[in-house]
């Protein structure tokens, strides 16, 4: 639990009971995300907008097993391995009824917004309507990467790539690398832009066709650019790098405001798309993981226990951690 800027603790809390419409999930794995780090540092925008406050139990990337169900919930969920949608809309407004619960004004976001406790715990209460079952080929590590995978898959789908087309992904973090894997799986030529040789070499090990720094990026025609970075300068750079008449997708969020020149957008006849959340692509992500067309597990650098989460949020990586960007948490470790 994060109790304030750069303050965290492991606390004993009462075991959850399923309210009407809810289940209780025994958490197998939860991921630590850049959003969680922003809560730890105090930079997360929701803290300043009134959508979240300390103390907060983080954890929106997760998987587990249903161990209890509310009286009005199908008992067939008991014992099933699941993950779930982070974005929980009110269910009543026009946005929710129109399939846009992820942008509902009154939404809760698991472990992020509206006070809904997250999955960095041994157990979590969760609405049954937002569950997604996990087939047996999706192990705990892959299950905890369904949520970021959904955001990455939505970004690739928004890029509207045809087989053989060339995409440039800005930022080789978890979302950027997952986007690269989804784009490779559908036959695109994939290039990444990053800062460090280590991160770019890791991207190359995943099979991307090129991994570049800004200084080494070749002058190639890119049919799409996906900005998965947190740099306030790169949204404008994405517009300059993409081919006229093509698409730019923004899935990364910078800590500071970004500025783009809309004249570039208009004069290059570009389509720009923003992506918030994984909701619409969770099922597709699970299908691809289960089929083996995309394997997210190489992105996992290490798995730690709850007692190490504060150190991970502060930037620590355990001895022997791999080169991937993602640290997972096993609450029972």
N, C-alpha and C positions, 0 to 999 in steps of 0.2 A: 504494500500500500504506500502510495506517495502522499506524504502529509504536508508538504510545502516545497518550495524551490530547493532542490538538491537535498531533500530529506525523505527518507523512506524507512519502512520497518516491516517486519513480518509479524502479523497480529493474529491471535486466536479469535475466531468469530464463531457464532452459532452455525450449526449445519443448516443449510437452506431447506425449506419445505416448499413443495410445488403449490403455488397459488392456482386458482382456476385457469385453465389454458396453458399451464406450464409443466415442464419436466425438470428434474434435477439431473445434471450431467456430472459424472466423475471425470475430471479433466485428465487426459493422457499427456498432451503437449500443448504449450502455448508459445507463441512467438513474441519476441521483443522487437518493436518497430520504431521507426524514426518518430512517429507521432508520440509514442511513449516517452522517448527521449525529450521531446519538446515539453511534455508535462513535467518531467523531472527538472528541467532547467527553468521552467516558468515561462517559456516563450510561446506556448501553445495559444493560438488566437482565441479559442473557446473560453479560456480562463479570463480573458479581458473583455469578452463579449457577453459574459453572464451565462453561457451555456454549460459551463463546468466549474467546479470548485474543489478545493482540497477539503478533506482527504479524498482521494480517488483510488479505487482498485482498478488497475489497468488490465489489458489483455483482450484484444479483439481478433486475434488470429489463433484459432484453437481447434482441437478435436477431442472427443471423449466418448464415454459410453453412458447411455441413459440408465439411471439406477432407480428412479422413482417418477411417477406420473401423477398429475392432478386427477381428481375424480372424474372430470369431463374429458380427459385425454385418452385417445386410443391406447389400450395397454399393449398393443403390438409394438410400441416404441421401446418397451422395456428390454434392456440387454443389447440394443442396437448401437453400433458405432455411428457417430454423427459429427457434423459441424453445423454452423448456423450463420445466418445473415447478420451482419453487424448493424445494419440500418433498420430500425424498428419504427415505422411510421405510426401515426395515430389511427389509421384505418378508416377514417371518416371523411377526410377532406377530399377535394377534387383531385389533388395530386396522388393521394393514396389509391383512390378508386380508379385513377387512370394509369396505374402501374408505375408511379413515380414516388413511391414511399421514401426513396433515398434522399429526396429533396423536400420532404414534408417539413413545414415550419416547426411543427411540434414533435418531431422525431426524437427518439433516444438513439444513441449509438453505444453499443456494448463496450464498456470500459473507456468511453470517451466523453459522451455528451448526455446530459439529462439525468445523471446520477445512477445509470444502470451499471451495477457492479460487473467488472470484467472477469476474465478467465485465469488470471494469475492467482489461482487458489486451487485447493483440492477438489472443490465442488462449486457448481454454479447453477442457479435457477435460470431457466430460459424458456421463452414462449415456443410451444410445440409447432405453431404455424410457421415459424421461421427456421425450422430444422431442415437439414439436408442429410440423408443417409449416406454413409460411406461404404462402398463395396470393399471386399477383403483385400484386393490388390493395393488399396490406398492405405499405406501403413501410417503410424502416428506422425512421423516426420513430414510425409506428404500431406497428411490431413491438416496439419497446422499451417500449411502453405497454400491451402485452398483460397483463403480470403485474399492475400496479396495476388495470388494467381488470377482471381476473378477480375481485379482491377487491371492487371496486365493484359488479360485476354480481351477485355473491353477496349483497351487502347489499340490493340492490334486489329480488332474488328473495325474500329473507327477509322483506321488508316486505309481500309479497303484495298489491301494489297492483292495483286494477282501473282500467281507463281512466276518466279523469275524476276519480279520487280525488286528494286533496291530500296531498303529502309535504313535510315540513320537513327539510332536511339541515343539520346543524350542522357548520360548518367548510368554507370554500371553497378547500381545498387540492386536491392532485391527486386523491385518492380521493373527496372530496366532489363535485368538479366532474365526475368521470367518472360517479359515481352519478347526478348530475343529468342527464347526457346519456343514460344508459340509461333513467332514469325518463321523460324526455321522449319517448324513442323508443317507449315502450309506452303513451303517451297520458295520463300523469299530469300533474297540475298541480303544478309544482315551485317550492318556495321555499327560499332559503338564508339562513342566519344567519352573520354574520361580524363582523369587527372594523373593517376599514378600508374607506373608500369606494372606493379603487382596486380592491381585490379584489372588492367587490360589483358595481362597474360592469363588471368583466370578466365576472363570472357572468351579468349581464344581457345582455352581448353574445353569449353562447352560447344565449340564448333562454329562460332561466328566467322564470317568471312574477312572481317577487318576490325581492328581495335586501335583507336587513334587518340592522340592528344590533339589539342587545338593547333599546335605547331606542325604536326605531321599529317593532318587530315588532307587526303588528296581531293582534287577538284573533280568530283564525280556527280553525275545527275542523280539526285535522290527523289524517288517517287513518293516518299512520305518521310516525315521527321516526327519522331515521338519524343517529347521532352519529359523525361522521367527524373529530372534533376531537381535540386532545391536551390539552384542558382538564379537570382533575380535578373541576371544578364542573358540567360540562354533562351527565354521565350522569344526575344527579338531576333536572336541569332538563328533560331529555328526557321523563322520566316525568310531569312536571307539564304538559307542553305537548301530549301526545298525547291523542286522544279515548279515553274509556273503551271497553273491549272491543277495542281496536286493538293495534298492534304497535310496539315500539321495537327498533331494531337497533343494536348497538354494534360498530363496525368500527375506530374510532380507539382509540389506547392513550395514556393520559396518563403523564407521567414520574413522577407521584406517585399514591398510592392514591386511588381514587374511592370515595365513600360514597353509597349510595342508601338510601332508606327503603322497605323491603319492604312496609310497610303500604300505601304508595301503589300498588305493583305489585298487591297483592291486592285492595284496595278499589276499584280501577279495572278489575279483571279484565283485566289487560294480558298480552300475550305479549312476552317479552324474549328476543332472540336475539343470541348473540355470533358474530362472524365472524373466523376466523383463516385467512389465506392464500387463494390464488386457485385452487387445484388443480381443484376441481370445475367451475369456470366458464371455464377457459382456452379450451376449444374453442368455447364459446358466444361468448366475446369476439372470437375470431378471425373467427367467422362474421359477427358484426355489423359489425366493422371492414371485412371484405371486401365485404359487401353495401352499405356506405355508410350504413347506418341510424344509425351512431354514428361520428363522426370525432373522434379524440382529438388530432389534430395541432395545433389552435389552442392547446393547453395548453403547448406547447413554447416556452419563452422564448428559448433559445439552445442552440447546440451548440458544445462546446469540446473541446480535446485533453486527453490524459492529464496533461500538465504543469500544467493549470489546475485539476485536481480538488481539490487541497488548498485552494486559494483558495475554490472553490465551497462546500466543506464548512464553511469558516469564515464563509460568508455573502456572499461576493463575487458580484456579477452583472456580466457583461461589458457594455461600452458597446454600446448599441443593442439590449439585451435587450428582448424583448416583455413584455407584461403577464401572461403565463401563469406558473404556478408551477413548471414542470418544466425542468430543465437536463439535456440529454443529452450524452454523451461519444462522440466518434468517435476510437477508439484509433489510427487511422492519420492523424489530422490533424496 
